[in-house]
Structure formats: structure tokens, C-alpha cells
Amino acid sequence: MKNDMLKAQTLIEALPYIQKFNNKKVVVKYGGSAMIDPHLQMNVIMDIVLLKLVGMQPIVVHGGGKEISKWVGLLGHESQFVEGFRVTDKETMEVAEMVLSKVNKNLVQMVEKLGVRAAGISGKDGSTLMVDKKYVNGQDIGFVGNIKTVNTELIDTLIKNDFIPIISPIGLDDEFQSYNINADDAACAVATAIGAEKLAFLTDIEGVYTDYNDKSTLLSVLTLQKADELMAQGFIGGGMLPKLKNCVDAVKNGVSRVHILDGRMEHCLLLEFFTNEGIGTAIINDESVLFEHETKDKEA
């Protein structure tokens, strides 16, 4: 009976969040270890399906960098990166598109197995992601795209017809050449274009720290002003810096909340979306209403 009461209390605790985000679009950027470990992968898919079944409108944007690197290696080549962006020659572009297509359809299959309809597309379909060539500090890194427009027509059609859109980050330029796109960039661009209420990044870290070596400095909530201060003062470095910049840009462009979550934690999406405690770090604009656990964090 005690266990049953705890389950009931959990459902009651989730109720206001279900009400708040009912019929709202939420984008999940799926990457990191949660894409590699089969157990974690299944947990993430179950979370996304549950979001759909309780009335949200999830859209998934996925990466596949580790799998691409594996296949590039099997072809006898070494993956090269410039400031976190994969150097993508013609052969690597072909490998990336092949791998991302395989990952995409595998995710669709997992969702469909749980009784919810999903449709896998790339940014090429319906000219959803149009790009121009990205240069890093003036350096040509090959077929890597910088998103210039997002056409939401296909995404909107899928949502309207009760599908979960699952998007791989491949785009087209004006000459209809394929380009690889950083999945974080793609997720932020999609979330902004469709007016998402939430954007959640699944990563291999717990969230944003003011001091990464001191785990007690994990921030539950980060306003735009505080995020800008931390970046300007050099507290944020490594791979977190471009990710946090993406999060800040998404909020500045209308996404209500961006979450950086530890995808290695089972059911991290449900814990963040539906519990009072929450996990990870939420990036919000300076005027957003805070939840209970965020208020405590800010006061601390």
C-alpha cells in the first residue's frame, strides 16, 4: 500500500506540469551516451513516447557523431575536428548521411514499437533545413552547413497528423548540395522556428557548473543575464561553451526554457519535466516564472 501511495503521489506531483505543457511543442536534442547504451536508449524513447501520450508535441533532433567516427575509422580514415566541428570532405559527407539515416530509422522503429506513430526525416526533406557553408575562423572545413532558414511546413504537417517528427541534421544549400549540420545547431534552429515551449539537450554532463571541479556548484536555473556573465568571465569552457551559447540564443529567440540534462540518468526527461525537484540546468529569460526548485536554487 505504501508503494502504491508513493506512485499516486508521483502522478499528482506531475499533474500541474502536464497541464502547463499540454499541447505545447517540445524539442529533444538526442545525443551522447544515451544514443550508444541500449538500455539508456530505450529509456529515452519511452520518455519521449510518454510526453506524447500525456498531451505534449515532442520533436526529436538527433546526432550520431560517435557512430560516424566509427564508420569513418572503418574506412581507414581519421576523423578531424576544428573547434568541435567535424571536417567533412565528400567521402565523409556520404558516410555521415548513411549513418544518420540508419540512426534515424532505428529511432522511428523504437517509437513505433511502443504504439506511437513516428516519421523520420532529414533536413533535406521538404527543404526543412537550408544552409550555407560554415567557416570556422575563416577556415574551410568542407561540407558543414550553417543554418540560414528553417521551413516548418513538413514538421507542422507531421505533428498535425499525430506523428512524432524525428529529424537528422542534414541540410541543403541553394545548389541542393548536402551538408552535415551540428546537431545542437539544428535543434536550436528547429525549436526557434516552431516556437517550442521547451528544448532539452541530452548530454554526458549533469548540467552547468560555475566551477566544474566543484559538483556543489551545479546550477538548477540560469537566467540569460547570469549566463552571459559566466561566459564573459571565462567560467564556461570546453564543449559546454558552444552548447550554452546555442541555449542562450534559443531563449533570446523565443524558446521559453532550454534544459541541459544528463542523458546518462535513467528517465532524465521525466524527472526534469514532471517533478518538483528537477535535474540538470534550465536556461530561462530574466522574466520567466520560476518553479519551486528553481526559486530555491536562485535564492541560494
PAKOLMAR-253666 format. One record per residue (C-alpha): residue in three letters; x, y, z. Coordinates in steps of 0.1 Angstrom, whole numbers, plus 2048, in hexadecimal, padded with zeros to 3 digits. Layout:
! residues N
timar ala&px X&py Y&pz Z
...
This chain:
! residues 300
timar met&px 800&py 800&pz 800
timar lys&px 81D&py 818&pz 808
timar asn&px 82C&py 813&pz 7E6
timar asp&px 80B&py 818&pz 7D6
timar met&px 806&py 839&pz 7E8
timar leu&px 829&py 844&pz 7DD
timar lys&px 81F&py 83D&pz 7B9
timar ala&px 7FF&py 850&pz 7BD
timar gln&px 812&py 86E&pz 7CC
timar thr&px 82A&py 86E&pz 7AF
timar leu&px 80D&py 870&pz 796
timar ile&px 7FD&py 88D&pz 7AA
timar glu&px 81F&py 89F&pz 7AB
timar ala&px 821&py 89C&pz 785
timar leu&px 7FD&py 8AA&pz 780
timar pro&px 805&py 8CF&pz 77F
timar tyr&px 822&py 8CA&pz 767
timar ile&px 80C&py 8B5&pz 750
timar gln&px 7F2&py 8D0&pz 751
timar lys&px 80B&py 8EC&pz 74A
timar phe&px 81B&py 8DB&pz 72C
timar asn&px 7FC&py 8CA&pz 71D
timar asn&px 7FC&py 8CF&pz 6F8
timar lys&px 81D&py 8E1&pz 6F9
timar lys&px 83A&py 8D9&pz 6E1
timar val&px 859&py 8CC&pz 6F2
timar val&px 87A&py 8C4&pz 6E0
timar val&px 892&py 8A9&pz 6EC
timar lys&px 8B5&py 8AA&pz 6DF
timar tyr&px 8BF&py 886&pz 6E2
timar gly&px 8E4&py 87E&pz 6E4
timar gly&px 901&py 873&pz 6FA
timar ser&px 903&py 852&pz 70D
timar ala&px 8DD&py 84F&pz 70D
timar met&px 8E0&py 847&pz 6E8
timar ile&px 8FA&py 82C&pz 6ED
timar asp&px 8EE&py 818&pz 70B
timar pro&px 8D0&py 803&pz 701
timar his&px 8C1&py 805&pz 724
timar leu&px 8C3&py 82A&pz 725
timar gln&px 8B7&py 82D&pz 702
timar met&px 897&py 81A&pz 70A
timar asn&px 891&py 830&pz 729
timar val&px 894&py 850&pz 714
timar ile&px 87C&py 842&pz 6FA
timar met&px 863&py 838&pz 715
timar asp&px 866&py 85C&pz 724
timar ile&px 85F&py 86B&pz 702
timar val&px 841&py 855&pz 6FB
timar leu&px 833&py 85D&pz 71E
timar leu&px 837&py 883&pz 716
timar lys&px 822&py 87C&pz 6F7
timar leu&px 808&py 868&pz 709
timar val&px 802&py 881&pz 725
timar gly&px 7FA&py 89C&pz 70B
timar met&px 81C&py 8AD&pz 701
timar gln&px 828&py 8AF&pz 6DE
timar pro&px 84C&py 8A2&pz 6DE
timar ile&px 864&py 8A7&pz 6C1
timar val&px 886&py 894&pz 6C2
timar val&px 8A6&py 8A1&pz 6B2
timar his&px 8C1&py 888&pz 6B4
timar gly&px 8E7&py 886&pz 6B0
timar gly&px 8FD&py 869&pz 6A8
timar gly&px 920&py 875&pz 6AB
timar lys&px 92F&py 857&pz 6BC
timar glu&px 920&py 83F&pz 6A3
timar ile&px 92C&py 855&pz 686
timar ser&px 950&py 855&pz 695
timar lys&px 94E&py 82F&pz 697
timar trp&px 945&py 82A&pz 673
timar val&px 95E&py 844&pz 667
timar gly&px 978&py 830&pz 67A
timar leu&px 96D&py 80F&pz 66A
timar leu&px 973&py 81F&pz 648
timar gly&px 997&py 826&pz 653
timar his&px 994&py 84B&pz 65A
timar glu&px 999&py 85F&pz 679
timar ser&px 97D&py 878&pz 684
timar gln&px 989&py 89B&pz 686
timar phe&px 979&py 8B8&pz 69A
timar val&px 97D&py 8DD&pz 69A
timar glu&px 96F&py 8EE&pz 6BA
timar gly&px 957&py 8D1&pz 6BD
timar phe&px 94B&py 8D0&pz 699
timar arg&px 952&py 8B1&pz 684
timar val&px 967&py 8B7&pz 666
timar thr&px 951&py 8A9&pz 64B
timar asp&px 95F&py 8A1&pz 628
timar lys&px 949&py 890&pz 60D
timar glu&px 950&py 86D&pz 619
timar thr&px 949&py 876&pz 63E
timar met&px 929&py 887&pz 633
timar glu&px 91D&py 867&pz 623
timar val&px 925&py 853&pz 642
timar ala&px 914&py 86D&pz 659
timar glu&px 8F4&py 86C&pz 645
timar met&px 8F4&py 846&pz 644
timar val&px 8FA&py 843&pz 669
timar leu&px 8E1&py 85E&pz 673
timar ser&px 8C6&py 84E&pz 65D
timar lys&px 8CC&py 82C&pz 66E
timar val&px 8CA&py 83C&pz 691
timar asn&px 8AB&py 84F&pz 687
timar lys&px 897&py 831&pz 67B
timar asn&px 8A2&py 81D&pz 69A
timar leu&px 893&py 838&pz 6B0
timar val&px 873&py 838&pz 69C
timar gln&px 871&py 812&pz 6A0
timar met&px 875&py 814&pz 6C6
timar val&px 859&py 82E&pz 6C9
timar glu&px 842&py 81B&pz 6B2
timar lys&px 848&py 7FB&pz 6C7
timar leu&px 839&py 80E&pz 6E5
timar gly&px 819&py 815&pz 6D1
timar val&px 81F&py 839&pz 6C8
timar arg&px 823&py 845&pz 6A4
timar ala&px 844&py 855&pz 69A
timar ala&px 852&py 862&pz 679
timar gly&px 878&py 865&pz 673
timar ile&px 883&py 881&pz 65C
timar ser&px 8A3&py 893&pz 655
timar gly&px 8A6&py 8B8&pz 651
timar lys&px 8A7&py 8B2&pz 62C
timar asp&px 883&py 8A6&pz 62B
timar gly&px 86C&py 8C3&pz 622
timar ser&px 88A&py 8DA&pz 623
timar thr&px 886&py 8DB&pz 648
timar leu&px 8A9&py 8E5&pz 650
timar met&px 8B9&py 8FD&pz 637
timar val&px 8DE&py 906&pz 63C
timar asp&px 8FC&py 918&pz 630
timar lys&px 920&py 90D&pz 634
timar lys&px 92E&py 910&pz 657
timar tyr&px 951&py 91E&pz 65C
timar val&px 963&py 91B&pz 67E
timar asn&px 979&py 939&pz 683
timar gly&px 97B&py 93D&pz 65E
timar gln&px 985&py 918&pz 659
timar asp&px 973&py 903&pz 640
timar ile&px 968&py 8E2&pz 651
timar gly&px 956&py 8D3&pz 634
timar phe&px 932&py 8CA&pz 631
timar val&px 927&py 8D8&pz 653
timar gly&px 908&py 8EE&pz 652
timar asn&px 8FE&py 90D&pz 664
timar ile&px 8D7&py 90E&pz 666
timar lys&px 8C8&py 92D&pz 656
timar thr&px 8A3&py 923&pz 654
timar val&px 88C&py 909&pz 663
timar asn&px 86D&py 900&pz 64F
timar thr&px 855&py 8F2&pz 669
timar glu&px 83A&py 8E7&pz 650
timar leu&px 843&py 8C2&pz 651
timar ile&px 849&py 8C1&pz 677
timar asp&px 827&py 8D2&pz 67C
timar thr&px 816&py 8BA&pz 665
timar leu&px 824&py 89C&pz 678
timar ile&px 81A&py 8AA&pz 69A
timar lys&px 7F7&py 8B2&pz 68D
timar asn&px 7F3&py 88E&pz 682
timar asp&px 7FE&py 880&pz 6A4
timar phe&px 821&py 876&pz 69B
timar ile&px 841&py 87C&pz 6AF
timar pro&px 859&py 88C&pz 696
timar ile&px 87D&py 87E&pz 69A
timar ile&px 896&py 894&pz 687
timar ser&px 8B9&py 88D&pz 67D
timar pro&px 8D0&py 8AB&pz 679
timar ile&px 8D7&py 8AB&pz 653
timar gly&px 8CE&py 8CA&pz 63F
timar leu&px 8D0&py 8D8&pz 61C
timar asp&px 8E0&py 8F7&pz 60E
timar asp&px 8D1&py 90C&pz 5F1
timar glu&px 8E2&py 8F5&pz 5D8
timar phe&px 8D2&py 8D6&pz 5E9
timar gln&px 8F3&py 8C9&pz 5F6
timar ser&px 8F1&py 8B5&pz 616
timar tyr&px 901&py 8C2&pz 636
timar asn&px 907&py 8B4&pz 658
timar ile&px 8FA&py 8CA&pz 674
timar asn&px 904&py 8CB&pz 698
timar ala&px 8E6&py 8BA&pz 6AA
timar asp&px 8E6&py 8D4&pz 6C6
timar asp&px 8E3&py 8F0&pz 6AC
timar ala&px 8C7&py 8DD&pz 69A
timar ala&px 8B3&py 8D7&pz 6BA
timar cys&px 8B5&py 8FC&pz 6C4
timar ala&px 8AB&py 907&pz 6A1
timar val&px 88D&py 8F0&pz 6A0
timar ala&px 882&py 8F9&pz 6C3
timar thr&px 883&py 91E&pz 6BB
timar ala&px 871&py 91A&pz 69A
timar ile&px 854&py 906&pz 6A7
timar gly&px 850&py 91B&pz 6C7
timar ala&px 859&py 8FE&pz 6DF
timar glu&px 84F&py 902&pz 704
timar lys&px 86D&py 8EC&pz 70E
timar leu&px 88E&py 8E1&pz 6FF
timar ala&px 8A0&py 8C5&pz 711
timar phe&px 8C5&py 8BB&pz 70A
timar leu&px 8CF&py 898&pz 714
timar thr&px 8F4&py 89A&pz 71C
timar asp&px 90F&py 887&pz 72F
timar ile&px 911&py 8A0&pz 74B
timar glu&px 8FA&py 8A9&pz 768
timar gly&px 8F4&py 8CD&pz 75E
timar val&px 905&py 8EF&pz 760
timar tyr&px 91E&py 8F4&pz 77D
timar thr&px 92D&py 915&pz 788
timar asp&px 94B&py 8FF&pz 791
timar tyr&px 94C&py 8DE&pz 77F
timar asn&px 964&py 8CF&pz 799
timar asp&px 94B&py 8D7&pz 7B5
timar lys&px 92C&py 8C3&pz 7AF
timar ser&px 919&py 8D7&pz 7C9
timar thr&px 919&py 8F5&pz 7B1
timar leu&px 900&py 8E5&pz 799
timar leu&px 8E6&py 8FF&pz 78F
timar ser&px 8C2&py 8F4&pz 78E
timar val&px 8B8&py 914&pz 77C
timar leu&px 8CC&py 92D&pz 768
timar thr&px 8BE&py 94E&pz 75B
timar leu&px 8CA&py 95E&pz 73B
timar gln&px 8DB&py 979&pz 74F
timar lys&px 8EE&py 960&pz 765
timar ala&px 8F7&py 94A&pz 747
timar asp&px 906&py 968&pz 735
timar glu&px 91A&py 971&pz 754
timar leu&px 928&py 94E&pz 758
timar met&px 932&py 94C&pz 734
timar ala&px 942&py 96E&pz 734
timar gln&px 955&py 967&pz 754
timar gly&px 963&py 946&pz 746
timar phe&px 951&py 92F&pz 75E
timar ile&px 944&py 91A&pz 741
timar gly&px 95C&py 908&pz 72B
timar gly&px 962&py 8E9&pz 715
timar gly&px 944&py 8D9&pz 704
timar met&px 92C&py 8EA&pz 71B
timar leu&px 933&py 90D&pz 70D
timar pro&px 924&py 909&pz 6EA
timar lys&px 907&py 8F5&pz 6F9
timar leu&px 8FF&py 910&pz 712
timar lys&px 901&py 92B&pz 6F7
timar asn&px 8E8&py 917&pz 6E3
timar cys&px 8D1&py 914&pz 701
timar val&px 8D3&py 93A&pz 708
timar asp&px 8CC&py 942&pz 6E3
timar ala&px 8AD&py 92B&pz 6E3
timar val&px 89F&py 93C&pz 702
timar lys&px 8A6&py 95E&pz 6F4
timar asn&px 893&py 954&pz 6D5
timar gly&px 874&py 949&pz 6E7
timar val&px 879&py 926&pz 6F5
timar ser&px 86A&py 928&pz 718
timar arg&px 882&py 910&pz 729
timar val&px 8A1&py 8FD&pz 71F
timar his&px 8AD&py 8DF&pz 734
timar ile&px 8D0&py 8D0&pz 735
timar leu&px 8CB&py 8AD&pz 743
timar asp&px 8E0&py 88F&pz 74B
timar gly&px 8D5&py 875&pz 732
timar arg&px 8E7&py 85A&pz 745
timar met&px 8CD&py 85D&pz 761
timar glu&px 8AF&py 846&pz 75B
timar his&px 88F&py 858&pz 752
timar cys&px 8A0&py 87A&pz 755
timar leu&px 885&py 88A&pz 73F
timar leu&px 869&py 880&pz 756
timar leu&px 87D&py 88B&pz 775
timar glu&px 882&py 8AD&pz 766
timar phe&px 860&py 8B2&pz 757
timar phe&px 84A&py 8A3&pz 772
timar thr&px 859&py 8A6&pz 794
timar asn&px 85D&py 8C2&pz 7AD
timar glu&px 882&py 8BB&pz 7B2
timar gly&px 88C&py 8BB&pz 78E
timar ile&px 8AF&py 8B3&pz 782
timar gly&px 8C9&py 8C3&pz 76C
timar thr&px 8C9&py 8E8&pz 764
timar ala&px 8AD&py 8FC&pz 755
timar ile&px 8B6&py 91B&pz 741
timar ile&px 89A&py 935&pz 742
timar asn&px 895&py 959&pz 73A
timar asp&px 898&py 973&pz 756
timar glu&px 872&py 977&pz 75A
timar ser&px 868&py 952&pz 75B
timar val&px 853&py 945&pz 778
timar leu&px 868&py 92C&pz 78C
timar phe&px 85D&py 90A&pz 798
timar glu&px 861&py 901&pz 7BD
timar his&px 883&py 8F1&pz 7BA
timar glu&px 890&py 90C&pz 7A3
timar thr&px 886&py 927&pz 7BC
timar lys&px 899&py 916&pz 7D8
timar asp&px 8B7&py 913&pz 7C2
timar lys&px 8B6&py 938&pz 7B8
timar glu&px 8B3&py 942&pz 7DD
timar ala&px 8D1&py 92D&pz 7E6
